[in-house]
Structures are given as C-alpha cells and as structure tokens.
Amino acid sequence: MPRISEPTVAEHRARRLRTLLDAARALVAEEGIEALSLAALARRAGLSRPGLYEYFRSKDDLVAAIVEAELPRWASLVRGSLEESGDLTGKVESYVRTQLEVMTDGRHAAAVALVDHVLAEPARARIRDGHAQLLSPLVTALAEGGVPEPLLRAELIQGIVDAAARLAQDRPAQAGAIVRAAVAQAVHGLAAPPAEDGAAGGRRGA
C-alpha cells in the first residue's frame, strides 16, 4: 500500500488527484491534445498504470475530469460578472467578455482545448452537464429580460463565444478586435452599436 502523506486516505487521494490533473494540464499545454494518454500521464507523474487506474478508468474519464475541475471557478466568474451588470445588454456583454477572458487565459487552456476532443458519450454527457452551469445565468437573464426562447438564444450566444475564442487563440495579435466584434455581434447583431457602446468596448477589450 502506498505511503499516505495526508491525515486521511480521502485527503491523500484528493491531493494526488489535484497533482495528476495539474500534470495532465501541463502535458496538454506543452505537447498538445494528442500527447495526452494514461501512459504519458503515468510517466510524467511517476505513477504506475495500475495506480493511475484508481483515479481514471480511461482517457475519456481523464479528459472529463480535467474539464470538470475547471468548471466551478469558471461558472463562479460568469455568475459574478452578470450579477455586477445592470440591464440585459450589459449582462450579455459581460457574459461574452468573461467567457472569452476565461477561454483564452493560460489556466483554462487545456480544458478549453479538450472540450472539442472526440469522446465517448458518457464523458460527453459529463461535460455537457458541466457546461449547463455556465449557460444557466445567461438563460436566467434572457428570460427575465423577456427574450423569447432564452435557452436557444443563450446557446447561440455561446456559439459566438466559442468561435471568437478559437479565432483569438489562432490570431493573438487581433484578440482585442475579436472580443469587441463578438460582443457587438451578440448584443447588436449586424447593426452598428451605439457610439458610447463602441467606445466603451474599445477601452475594455484591448
């Protein structure tokens, strides 16, 4: 039996799980999604394959665990940004900006990259359930603002966010302009935004 370095077995397992997830995120960040495997993680963490199986049954299980570990903080940031916003337009803008900040920062890079990874249905279901936490505050804001089909509209706004995040990662020099365009598209559609909104977006989105 491995030596327990924490007061209880549960605390030891929780610490080991955090260490493994950190190692997995680093592996993705350094070598890309395709480098992620249970064998590669076991080598990096200095753990045997049987020992790793105590935490993850498969690569899909590992991917889902990485994404799930990021979601509580991610969802908290989204909720907080909407609570601090005023009218519906401000809430939609805050949602788009906060999501893009999270999706393009280094801490969440591995989770964002892995969301689109090809997974078996059980792992996809876990990630879908987690992402419902992110959409929920926006759905509520749209419903309270009298927007018809709030869930559908929230999903469409998230589609804009996802596309903008991919573009910002591919074109980091244009990230500010991409964020401003995503906000304008989500809030105003193809119509030109009011002058004061455009000026504010220029200041915040740089």
Order of alpha helices (4+ residues) and beta strands (2+ residues): alpha-alpha-alpha-alpha-alpha-alpha-alpha-alpha-alpha-alpha
